Amino acid sequence: MKSSRSLPTFEQLRDTSKSQSPYLSRSSWRLLMLLAVWYGSSVFQNIWGKSVLKKLPMPKTLAMAQFATINVILPLLMSVWNKRRRNFDSRTYQTALIPLSCLKLLASVATFTTLLKVPVSYAHTVKALMPLCSLTLSRIILHEHHSWQLLFTLIPIVAGVVVSSATELEFNLPGLTAALTSTFLLSSQTIFSKKAMLSVDHLNLLLITSQICMTLFAPYWLWTEGWALVFGSTLQELRLSHIDFHHVLLQMLGASIFNAVQTLAAFTFLSVVPPVTYSIANVTKRVAIIGFSIVYFGQSPTIANVAGMGITFFGVGLYQYVKIKESEEKKKTALPTTKARKSSVGKAEWIL
């Protein structure tokens, strides 16, 4: 017999989230709590990840720790939610799961390399260029056409990133290159997820891609950083620098757990709200990460730097506004079967 305090299933959250009550229902409070967990875990994951990299400049080790952690936590939660791991044919692996895993792997390494080189606030400002990358890739890969209004919104986004880069006190070219690479890979990951989400549910997609990433990455990590960390002189160097390795290890574990929590929260939130709602929440999350990281690390950004961030996120907000308007126009003219198909594809677009 199930306990009355058991966690709600994805189906229950999805059904109850459609309530039209003018007051906050129990399901609405659950969504707000889920949003708070997503934002909070994202903030702590970025702050603790940056703290670890300041003491232990090994981005591949941090990426490996996060792959390992999510491969432990996710199966446990899937058993609680009574979700089984599905088996897929070789064609699904070759055309969807393996390519998506490779993009996820490269994006993770590029992300942590970015955190190693530049402040968290600047890294997430550059990541606001994702709409530019998404529109470019969708035009090249999917041959999609975009309105001039949508393209116009890219101007303040690019201008804001340029201003932030020019006024960033800790700017360096390798950090900018890693941030741009990370943004491009995450955008590519979004495009490829469209196809994968049509045949794979979001939990199995996250589990399988994480397992593939860890399997592919383990030998490379061991060769580049792992051997020196476990059997080499890295620990001795940390002691000579008066750095407490156990404290670093705890921070790495904490960052990895928060990464798993924020990923699961993001996937769950997406499964119960429209894609546009998710995308707006994601933009707001970046603003929260930037704000908390500036306070935590005691940064003193210049007025021009803050203005650049503001211009960037103004452009992102304008981009989301135009996307919403265009989506509403398409819904008015689309046939029911077409709308159902676009809904499933749209959800896939924002999943990763």
N, C-alpha and C positions, 0 to 999 in steps of 0.2 A: 504493500500500500504506500502510495507516494505521500510525502510530507506536504502539508499545506504551505510550507515556506520554501518549496523547491523553486529553482530558477525558472522563469518563464521561457517557453520555447520561442524560436524565431517566428513561427506561424502565429502564436498568440500575440506577440508584440505587433506583428504586421496587421492583424485583424483589428486589434484594439486601437491602433494608432489612427484609424479612419473615423473615430468618433467626431461628431460635429458639435459637441457641447460647447457653449460659450465659456465655460469654466474649465480650469485645468483638471482633467480626469486623472485617474490613477495611471493610465497608460502615458499621458502627457508628462507626468512627473517622472515616470520611468525613462522616457526619452531625454528629459532634461538631465537626469542623473547620468544617463549614458553619455550625453554630450560633455558633461563635467568630467567624467572619467576619461574620455577621449582627450580633452584639452589638457587636463592635469597630467596624464601619463605622457603626452607628447612633450610638454614643457620639461618635465623631469628627465625624460629620455635624452633630450637635446642638451640640457644643462649638465647632467652627470656624464654623458658621453664626451662632451667637451672637456670636463674636468679630468676624466681619465686620460684623454689624449694629451693634455698638458703635462701630465706626469709620466705617462707611458705612450710615447708617440708611435703606436702600432695600430693603424686603422684596420688592417686586415684581421688582427686579433680580436678587435671589438666586433667586427662584422661576423667573424666565426662564432663568437660567444652568443651573439643574438640569434644566429641560425640555430645553434644548439638549443638555446633556451626555448624558442618557439616550437621546436620539435619535441620538447618534453611537455610543455604546458598545453598545447593545442589538442593532442590526443586525449589528455585527461579531461579537458572541458568537453570534447566531443562525446565522450562516454557519459558525462553528466547530462548533456543535452540529447542523448540517445541518437547521435549522428554517427553513421558508419562510414568507414573509408571505402570509397568505391574503387573498382578496378576498371581500367580503360584499355582499349586496344592499342596496338603499336602505332597506328596511324594518328590517333589523338596525341600520343606522346611526341611523335615526330613533327607534327604540324602545329601543335599548340603548346603543350606543357613544357617541352624541353626548350624551345625558343624563348618562351616567356620566362623560364627559370634563368636562362643565361642573361637576359636583360635585367632581371631582378638582382642577380648576383653582381653584375657590373655596376648597376646603379647604387647598390649598397656600399661597395668599395669606394666609388666616386664620392658618395655622400660623406663618408667618414674621413676621406682624404680632404674634403672641403672643410670639415670641422677642425681638422688638424691645422690647416693653413690660415683660416680666417675666422673672425668672430661669428657666433651663431646668428646674430642679427643680420649681418651682411649676407651670410649664406642663404637665409630665407628670403631676403630681398631679391637676390638673383633668381631664386626659384620661382619668383612671381612671373618670370618670363615664360613659364610653362604654356600659357595660351598661345604665344607666338610659335613655340615649337609644335604644339598640337595642331594648329592651323596649317603650318607648313607641311608636317608629316601627313595629315589627312588629305591634303591636296596632292602630294606626291604618291602616296600609297593607295588611298581610297578614291582618288580623283574627285574629291568633293569641291564644290564651289562655295565661296563665302561672299556675303554682302559687303559693300564698301563701308557700311556703318560698323560692321564687326571689325573689319581691317583697320578702320580709323581708331578704334579703341586701343590698338597696339601702340600707337604713338606715345601716349603718356606712360605706358608701361616701360617701353624701351628708354624713354627720356629719363624716367625716374631712376632706373638701374644705372644709366650712364652717370647721372649726378651723384648717386650713392658711391659708385666706383671711384669717381674723381675726388671725392671728399672723404673717403674711408681712410682713417688714420692708420689702420693695420693692413692696408691693401697690399696684395702681392699677386703677380701674374699667375703662378701655379695654382693659387687658391681660386682665382677667378676662372681659370681653365677647368679645374675640377668641378666647380659649381655649375658651369655651363654644361659640362659633360654629364653631370648628374641630372640636370634638368632635361637635357635631350633624351637621355636613357629612360627617365621616368615617363616622358611623353610617348616614347616608342612603346614602352610597356603598356600604356593606356590603350594605344591603337591595337596591339596584339591581344589585349584582354577582351576586346569586343568579340572576337571569334571564340575564345576559350570559354567565356561565360555563357555562351549559347548551349554548351553541352556539359559544362562542369559547374556544380554549385560552388558558392564562394568559399565555404569552409574546406571542401576537398581541394579546391584550387590553391588556397593558401597552404594547406598541409603538404600537398604533393610538390608544389614549387619549392617550398622550404626544404623538403627532404632532398630534392634534386640539387638545390644550391649547396647544401652542406656536403653532399657526396662529391660534387665536382670541385668544391673549394678546398676541402680538407687537405689533399696532397699539396696544393699550391701554398696554402697557409703554412703547412709544416715546413716546406722548403724555404719560404721567405722569412717568416717570423717565428713560427711555432717551435722549431728545433732550438733556436737561440734562446727563446723564452724558457723552455722547459729544461734543456740540457746545457745551454751555453752560459754566457757571462752576463746576461741581462739582469738577473736578480742581484748579482754582485754589484753591478753598476748602480742599481737603484739604492742599494744599501750605502754605497759611497756617497750618493747624492742626498742621503738622509731622507729618503722617500719610503714610507711604510707600505710595503707591497700588499700586505693583508688589507689595508684600507683601500688601496687601488682596486684590489680584487673584489671587495664588497661593492665599491662604486660601479665596477664593470657588471657585476651580477645585477645590481639594482637597475642600471641602464638597460640591460638585456630584458629584465622582467617588465619594465615599463614599456619597452619597445613591443613586446608581445601583447601587453594589455592594450596599448594604443592601436595596434594593428587589428586586434579582434574587435575593439570598440568601434573602429572606423568601418570595418566590414559589417558589423551588426547594425550600426546606425544606417548604413547605406541600404541594408536589406529591408528596412521598414519606412524609409522616406524616399521621395522622388530624387532623381539624380541632381536636379538643379539645387534643391535644398542642401544636399550633401556638399556640392561644390562651393556654395556660399559659406557653409559652416567651415569648410576646409580653408578658405581664405581668411576667415576670422581667426582660425586656429593659428595661422602663421603670424598674424598681428600679435596674438597673445604670447607666442614663443619669443618674438622679437622684444616685446616689452619686458617680460620677465627676465630674459637673458641679459638685457642692458642693466637692469637693477641688480641681478645676482652677481655679475662679474664687475660691477662698478664702472661700467664704461661711461665715457663723457662724449657722446656724439656731438658733432658740430651742428649748428642750425641748418647749414646746407645739407648735411648728411640726413638729418631728420626730414627736411623738405623733400629730398630724393625718395626716401621711403614713402612719404605721404603721397607724392605724385604717382609712384608705382602702384600703390594699393588703390588709389583713386581710379587709375586705369583699369585695374583688375575688377573693381566694382562696376565700372562702366561696361566692361566686357560681359560680366554676368548679367547685367540689366538687358543688354542687347540680345544675349542668348535666350533669356526668358521670353522677351517679346517675340523673337523669331520662332521659338518653340510653340508659343500660343497661337501664332498665325498658322503654323503647320498643322496643329491639331484641329483647327477650324476647317481646313480644306482636305485633310487626309481621310481615307476610308477607314472603317473600323479595323479591318484586318491589317491595314498598313500601320495604324496607330499601335496595335498590339505588338507588331514586329519591331517598330522603332522604340517602343518602351523597353523591350528586352535588350536591344542593342545599346540604348542610352545608358541603362544601368551598368552594362559592361564597361562603357567608356570611362566611368568614374571610379571603377573598383580598385585600381592599383596606383 
